Amino acid sequence: MNRRNLARLLSPRSIAVVGASEKLGMSNNAVLPMLDAGRDVHLVNPNRDSLYDRPTVPSLTALGEPVDAVLSLVSAERSIDVLREARELGCGGVAVAAAGFAELGAEGRALQDRLVEAAGDDLAVVGPNCSGFMNVRTRANLFTGGRIALRPGPVALVSQSGFLLRSCLAAGQQRQLGFGVAVSSGNEAVCGLADYVATFATDPDTAVICLVIEKIRDADAFFAAVADARSAGKAVLALKLGRTERSRDIMRSHTGAIADESWVYELVLRQHGVVTARDVDDLFDQAQLLAQVPPERWRATRGVAVMASSGGVAGVAADLSVEEGVELPDLAGLEPWVRERIPGEESSINPLDLTGFVMRDPDLPREMFTGYAQAPGVDALVLCWWAGQGDESWAKTLLDPFAEAAAAADVPLVVSPVEATAIGDWTEAYRERGIAFCRGLRSTFRAVRALDRVASAPVPAAPRSVTPTAGAPTAGNPPALLDSPAGPIVGFADAMALLERAGVPVAPFVVLPHDVDDDPGIASLGTPLVVKLADVPHRTELGAVRLGVRPDDVPEAVRDLRSVAARHGVPATVAVQAMAAGHGEAFVGIQGRSDLGPVLLFGRGGILLELARKVDGRLLPLEPGEAAALVEEVAGGVGAIRGQQAWDAAPLVAAVEAVGRLWQANGRWLATADLNPLVVTAGGVVAVDALLVAG
């Protein structure tokens, strides 16, 4: 598909609606707003001479000339004919509203294949199974999902869910955000996310690209387009649908349960500089400042100063800043200056309660705002104040001096109500004077954090492939595999041998076959010992682990475990291992099968995991420096948690790099890997177990 034709489709000068009908809600939703806006629209319907008090034509061909954009409102089968006609006529593209394609299974996929064939190599196609698109700037409204009044502006939106496109537009409207183009991409038979992002990357009027993602179908093309957008100075934000409540109990879960599809998407999106959101409100909370602050003024916003109209509001601001991870610097250097102007020895400097005193002198608010905006350590100034519909007459008391301060400030000056109320349309006049508006304090802190993330993220030198060839695994067949509830697994002895071969330190062990109760090698393991069923996954769930066993008691422990194996019908092989003593537990895993490529996971285990609930990861193969960065993100500062002894980073980095080599050597057959736990000791780290699943 020629992307020039996609740009032509999304910013059309000429438009035709095929299947237009005054009795069809989708037709009314699209046609009436364009007629109201004075757009010229060709109406195609062979059964009517006129519609909407305008003449019709029986077909696209009857127009006698190509149009830039066609909205097809006819059935799935007839839509294919519309595409053929549009292609022959030389149109830019078609938005296909009809359902009944690949989303319905094999028969629908065959129909969609015919649609792709009809589009050929150059016709752009939005959909099928979509609600179309709108260009708010040009009032080209090929959107069938309902009428909504929007401000033009720098936000581009693509949603793979047609229903959620309307919800996203409503969320933007509540925040008075301005939109350029909003697209419901549907099945993406021809034009995919990568095409839309690439098109917006070259659009000079787009600064923020918001995405609602069900599935990335061409990951390499998508992330190449994201890299182009970021290199062009644009922000990319994404909401991944289908999020699940993931178990963080590493001691009981499989790597696949941690690194589910949503987790992997979030990880890989962040790794490519995309700011991720949890829901529609979060997405547009984060977009707010990026849409209002010119990109040339985007900068790291680490320290935020907050001014409130009461002590209660200041307290709410302080609490929400902690919850949302936004720093409010103490600004102790300002205290003498503030006390000269606002009485109150016990009040906080940041957040600052302006009190009613500040209203008595019309020059004092401007002086306070200017002083705070220029204070060292302040990267943004937030004023908790009125901004809802109908608040204009009262709000101007502080907004006028706030706008005067904004005109001279180098940092963003933001106004937000305490609550998440809709922003009034009257705020447009103050936006033009340099004030940004956000929809509630929590929403404001999310916006500040997103601005910081975008401004702080390095611009990629080149897009990273998520389906790499360089460094990809080259090994052949796995060791002998055993059937298990987790799938085909590598036996304990073979798994530990693979770890050692990759360079992961392993606690010494002896394996006792199913008919052996003791072994001379056990004496060399020292004491105490761990005795466990060797060739079963998640053995703790079966009660198949004995800790602190003395060498003399090993035969009894082995017989006990054999009875456990018999009850559960699992292999009776037993492992006897030196009990590793350490001051912490880490977790390293591999999720080798995901939409976006293989991923390495690293997390803190045991009680630290329960406290910090922290697991992070990187795409495989690891690039230089990534293991060290991952360890720092996850394990940095671990000593501060409940007085835990600090972890030495170097052995952890070496272990993570070794697990990367494990994947490089075995990734062709290795579906998932759990090294759990990786015991952190005074002398380094040591693996005591590994679950390797083939697939």
N, C-alpha and C positions, 0 to 999 in steps of 0.2 A: 504494500500500500504506500502510495506517495504521500509523505507527511505534509507536503505543501497543500494537497487537497484536503487534508484534515484541518489545517489552519483555515482554508477557504470555507469549509463546512461550518466551522465553529464561529466564524466571523463573516456571515454571509451578507452580500448586498442584495441578492435576489433569493426568494423563498417560494417553494410550492408545497402544498399540503395535499397528498393523495388519499382519497377516502374521506374528505371533509364532509361533515354532516351536522346540521343544527340539532339533530336528535342524539348526537354522540357526545358524551361528557368530555372525552379526551380531546375531541375536536374543538369544543368550546373553550376548554382550558388553554389550548394553544393559540387558536385563531383570534379570539376576542381581545386578549391583551395586545396583540400586534396591531389589530385594527384600531383599537383605542389609542395606541401610540403613533398612529399615522403610518405604519409600515405597509408597504405594498406587498400583498400576498396573492400568489396564484392558487386558485382553488380547483382541484381536479376531482371530478365526479361525473361519470358517464350517464348517470341517471337523473341529473338535475341541471336545469339551464342556469340557475342562480342560487347562491347561498349567501347569507349574511348581507343581503342587498347588493351582492356583487356577482358579475357573470362567472360562470365556470367554464372549464374546458374538459373534454372527455378523456384526455390522456396527457402524459408528459410530452409525448412527441408532438401533440397538437400545439404546444407552446411555440414550437418553431425555433427555439434557441435554448441553450443550457441555462440552468439556474445553479447557484452555489450550493443551496441546501434544500433537501427534500425531506419532509416528514411523511412516513408511510403509516397510515392507520388501517390498512387492509389486513386480511388474514395472513397467516404464515405462508401458505402456498402462493397467494397472490403477491406477497412481498417480494418473492424471487423474481417475478416478472417486472415489478417496479424497479428492482436493481438493474436488470438487464437493460431496461429502457433508459434509465438514468445514465448508465455507462455509455450506451450508444450515442446518447445526446451530448455527452461531455460534461455532465454535472459534476460538482465537487464531491458530493457525498449524500448519503441517505441515513436518517435515523429511523430504525425499524422498531416500532412499538410492539408488534405482535409477539405473543408467546407461542410455545409449541415446538421449540427447537431442542437443542441438546439437553436442556433441563428435564426433558421427559424420557430420556433413555435412548435406546438404539435407533428407533424409528425417527425420533426427533434429531438425533445426531446426523442421520443420513440427509434429512432435510436441511440441516445447517451446512453440511458439506456442499449441497447444491447452491445455497445462498453465497458461500465463499467463492464458489466457482463463478457465479453470476457477477460478483463484484470485480473479478479480474485482478489486475496488478495495480490499478491506480485509483479505483473508486473507494473513498473513505466510507466506513459504515459504523454508526453508533448502534450498539445492540447486537442482535435482537433481544427481545424480552426485556425492554427497558422503558423508562418514562421520558426519554429524549434529553434535550438540553436547552439551556437558555443562555443568551449573551446579554447580560444586564446593561452593559454600556451602550450597545446598539439597539436594544429592545427587540432582538430577534428571539422569539419565544417559541421554540419547538419542544416545549415541556408540557407533558400531558397530566402531570401529577397534582394539579391544583394551582389556583392563582395566588400569588404572593407578591407584595410590593417590596422591592429591595433597593438599597442604595448602590450605585456603581462604585467600584473600588478595586483594591489590589488583590483580592482573594480569589483564587481559582479552586474549584471543588470537583472532584471525581468520586462518585460512589458506585460501587458494584451492586449495591442494593438500591433499587428504585424507590422503595418506600422511605428508606433512610435519607435519600437526597432531600426530600421535602422537610424532614425533621431537621436536617442540618441547616437548611435555608432559614427555617424558623428560629433556630438557635442563633444564627448570625443576625437575624432581624432583631431579636431581643437585645443584642449587644450593639446594634446600630453599625454593624460591620458592612463594608462595601464589597460587592462581588463583581468579578469580571465575567467569567464563564463558569457555569455549573453543569456537570454532565452526569447522567445515569448511564453507565457503560454496559450494564446487562451482561450478556453471555460473552461479549468481546470476541465475536467470531472473526472479525477483521482487525479492528482497532483495539489495542489493549492498553493497560495502564502505562506501559513504557511509551507508547505513542503519545498519549495525552501529556505525560510529564515532560517528554521531549519537546512537545509543541509549546507548552507553557514556559519551558526553560528559555525559549527564544522570544517570548512575548515581553516587550519593554514595560507594559502596564501591569504585569503580574509580579507581585513580590512574595506572596505566600501561597503555597500549593497544599491543599488539604485533601487527604485521601481516606476513603472508607473501603477497607480491603476485606474481601472474603477469601481470595486466593490469588497469589502471584503466579501467572501462568508461564511467563518467560522471565526467569529471575535475572539472568545476565543482562538482558536488554533493559529490564526495569532499573537495575542498579546503575547501569551505564547512563540512563536518562537522569537518575537522581544525581549522579556525579556532575552531569552537565548543568543541572539546575543549581546545584550548590556552587559550582564554579562561576555561574552567572550571578551569584550573590542573592539567590532566592532561598527561602526557608521551605522545608518539606516536612509536613506533619501528617501522621497516619493513625487511624483507628483500625486495629485488626479485629474483625468480628469472630465470634466463636470462642471467646475466652472462657477458660474453665477455672474452677477453684482447684489449684494444684496442691497436691500433698507436698509439704516440705520436710516430711519425716524421712530423712535420708536412710535411717537405719532400717526402715521397713519397705522402702519403695524401690522400684526399678528405675534406672536412668530414663527409660522411655516415659515413665509417669511424671518425672520432673520436667524433662525437655519435651513436653507435648508441643503440638503444632504452634499454639499461641505463644508459648515461651520462646521457641526458636525464632518465630517471626519477630518478636519484640527484640530479642538479642541481636539478630542480624540487621534489622532496621536501624537500631541504635548504632551498630558498628559502622553503618554507612552514613551516619550523620542525620538520620531521620528522627524527629522528636515524636515519641509515641504517646498515645492517649488511651484512657480506659473506657471512655464512653463519649457520647456526642457532646455533652456539656463540657467535659474535660478537653475535648478537641478544640472547641471554640473559645473556651477560657484561655487556652494556650495561644490561640491565634490572635487574641485581641491587641496586644501591644505591637506584635509584629506587623499587624495590618495598619496600625495608626502611626507608628514611629517610622520615618523614612529609612530605608535600608542603609543609607550612608551614615545614619546615626545609631545603628545597632552596635552595641558594645556590651561587654561583660557587666552584669548587674548583680554583684555579690552582696553589696550592702544597701539596705533600704531604710529610709527614714519615713516614719508614719506620723501624721498629725491628725488628731481627732477632736471632735466637738464636746467630748465628755470623758470622764475617767472610765466609765463603763465601756465605752467604745474602744478606748485605748487598751483596756484589759482584753477585750475580744481580739483585737489586732495582735497583741503579744502572743496569745494562745495559738491563733491560726498560723502565725509565722513559724512557730515551732512545728506544728503538724505538717505544714507544707514545705518545710526545709528551706525557709528563707531567712537570712541573717539580718537582724536588726542591730547594728553596731551601737555601742553605748553612748558615743558622742560626748564623753565626759568633758572634752575641751570646750564644748558649747555652753556648759552649765552656767558659768558666771554671766555670760552674755544673755542667756535666756532668763535668768533670775532678775536681771535688771528690767526686763520687759514684761514678764508674767510672774506674779507672786505665787508662792507655793513651794516651800522648802522640800516637802516630801514627795512631790510628784516626779514621775519619770521624765527623762529627757527624750527617750525614744522607746515606745511611742510617746508623743507629747500631747497632753490635754491642753488645748488652746484656752479653755475656759471662756466664760462670757466676757472676761476682761478684755480680750483681744478685739471684741467688736466695738469698743468705745472709741477707739482711735482709728480713723479710716486709713491711716498710713501704716499702722502697726502690722496688719496682716501681710501686706506686701513685703515689709522688712523681714518678717519672720520667714516667709516662704523663700525669699532670696537668700537669706543667711543659711537656711538648711540645705537648699539646693547647691550651694557652693561649699558646703562643709566637706573636709577630707573624709573619705570612706563612704560617702553617700553616692550611690550610683543611680538611684531613682528616689523620687519623693512622692509619697502617696497621701492624699488628703481624703479622709473619710467624711463625705458630705452628700448632700442631696443631688440626685441626678435623674430621678424618675419623671415620667410624663406628668406635667402640672406643677413641677417643683421650681420652675424657672425664676419666678419673681422672688422667692425666698433665697434660692441658691446663689443668685448673682452677688449677694453680699460678700461672699468669699471667692466666688469664681472670677470676678473681675480682677481683684489683686493677684489671684493665682495665675491668671492668664498673663498679666504684666510680668510676673516673675518667670513664667515659662518662656517668654520672648527672649529673655537674656540668659537662660540656663543652658548648660551643656548636657544635662541629664534629663531623662523623661520626667515630666510632672503629670501625675495620674490622679484622677478623681474617681472615687468609688463609694457607692452606698455601702452600709454595713451588710445589708441583706442582698440576696440575689434577685433584685428587682429588675424589670425591663428598663433599659436606658431610654430617656425621652428623646424624641427627634429634634427638640430644640437645642440639644447639645452640639449640633452641627456647627453653629456659629462659634462656639468655644473651641471646637476641634480646629477650625481654621485659624484660631489664635494660638495654637500650639499645645493645647491640653489634650491628653488622652483620657478616655473613659473606660472603666471596666465594670462588670456586672457583679458586684459583691466583693467583700474582702478576700474570701477564699479564692474566688475567681481571679482577683488581682494578683495574689501571690503565685498562682499557677502561671499567669501571664508573664510575670517577672522572671520566674524560673525558666520558662521556655525561651524568653529573649536571651537570657544568659547562656542557655545551652546552644542556641543557634550561633550567637556571637562568639562563643568560646571554642566551638568545634573547628578543628583544622579542615581546610578545604582539600579534598582529595586530589592528589597529583594525577591519579588515573583510577577508573573504577576497578574494584576487585571482583574477579569472577567468583561466583558461588558454586560453580561446577568446574573446579580447577583441573588442569592436566599436569602442570608442573608440580612435582611433589606428591602426585596422587599415588595411592598404593599399587604395588606391582606384584605382591606375593600371590601364590597360587592357593592351594587347598588348605583348609584348617586342620588341626589335629583331629583325632577321633572325637566324635560328638555323642552326647548322651541326651536322650529325651527327658524333658522336664516340663512342669507347668509354665515356665518362662520361655519355652521354646528349646531348640537344640543348643545345649551348652557345652563348653569345654570343661573336661574334668579338672579337679582342683590342682593336681600335680602338673598337668600340661599348662594350665592357666598361669600358675606361678612361674613356670619355666619361661613362658612368653614374656612375662613382666621382667624377669631377670635379663633376658636377652635384649630387651629394649632399654635397660638401664635403670629399672626401678628397684630400689633395695627391698629385699623380701626377708621376713622373719623365718629362721630355719624351721624345718618341719620333717616329719616322717609320716608316710602314708601306710596304713595297715589294710591290706586286702580284706575281703569280706570274711575269710576263714582264718585270719591271724589276729591274735589278741595282744601281742607284744613284739618288740624289736630292739636289738642291742643299741641301735642308733639313738634311742630315746634318752639314754644316759647323757649323751653329749648336749642335749637341749637345755640342761639346767633345770631350775625350778623357780617359780611355779610354771605349770603348763596349761595350755588350752587343748581340750579334746573335743572334736566336733565331727559330725557327719560331713564327709568331704565333698561328695558329688551331688549336692542338692542346693537349689537357690533358696534364699531367705530362710536359712535353717533356724534362725531364732524363733520364727513363727511355729516351728515344729517342736520347740524345746529340745533342739538337737545340738546344744553347745554346753560344755562344762568348763567353768573357769576355775583357776587357782588349784588345779589338780597336782598332787605330789606324784613323783615318778612311781612310787610303790602302788599307787591307787589307779594307775592307768588301766590295767586289765579290767578292773571292776567298772570303770567309766566306759570302757569300750563295749563291754557286754550290755550295759544299760542302754547305750546308744543303738546297739544292734536291735534291741527290742523296740526302740522308737522307730527305726527303719522298717521293721517288720509290720508294725501297726499302720504305718502310712504308705507302705508299698514303694519305698524309695531305695536307692542303692545303699548297701551296708558298709561301703568303704569308709574308713575313719582316718582323719588327719590328727596327728599329735604335733603341737607347735609350741615353740617358746613363747611365753606370754610377754608381749612387748609392753614395757612401762614407759609412759610418756606424760606430758602435761597438756595434751590436746589431741583432737582427732580432726582430720581433714577428709574430704571426699573428692575423688577425681573420677570423671566418667566420660564416655563417648556416646553420642547419639549419631550413628552413622547414616541413618536413613531419614531425611526430612525433605520437604519441598525446596528448601533453600540451601541444601548441602550438608556435609558432616560437621558436627559441632563438638568441641571439647568443653566439659563442664568442670568447674572447680568450686568447692564450697567448704564452709566450716561445719564440722560434724558435732555430734553429741549435744551437750547443753548449750554450746555456743551457737549451734544452728537454731535451737529453739528460741534463743534470745535475739539473735540477729536476723534469722530467717534469710540468710544471704547465700545465694548460689548465682554465679555468673559464668560466662563462657566466651569462647572465641570460635570463629570458623576454622576448620582445618583445611589445608595444613597451616600450622602456626607460622606467622611471619616473625622476623627477628624483633626481639623486644616484647612480643605479645605475652609470653609466659610471665615475664617480670611484671608487666602492667596488670595482668589478671590477678596475680598473687597479691600485689599491693592493694588492688580494689577490694579484694575479699578478706585477706588476712591482715592488712595493715591496721595497726592499732588494736590488735586482738588482746593485748595485755591489759587494755583498759576495761575489759568486760569482767565484772565481778572479781577483780584482782588476778585474772589469769596471767600466767607468765607469758611474756612476749614470745612470739614465734620468730625463729631465724628464717629470713626469706630465702636465702640461697638454696638450701636443700629442697624447699617447696618448689622453687622455680625449676630446679633440676628434675624433680619428679614430674612436674607438668610437661616439661619438654620431653621427658622419656615416654610419657603416655602419648604425646604427639607422634613419637617414633613408632610406638606400638600400632597406632592407626596406619601410619605410612607402610608398615610391613604387612599388615593384615586386613586393611580396610576393604578389600574386595569381598571378603566373606563376613567381616565383623559388623554386626548390626548395632549392638550396644555393648558397653563395658562399664562395670562398676568396680572401682577400687575403694572398698568400704569396709573398715576404716583404713585410712592412711595415718598411722600413729606418729604424732610429732614428739620427738624425744630430745633430750639434751644434746645428743650427738647427730641429729638429723631427722630423717623420716624413714619409716619402714612400713611396707604393705603386709598385712596379715591375711588378706582375702581378696579375691577377684571373681566376679561373675562375668564371663564372656559369653555372649549369645550370638549365634550365627544367624544370618538371614539375608 
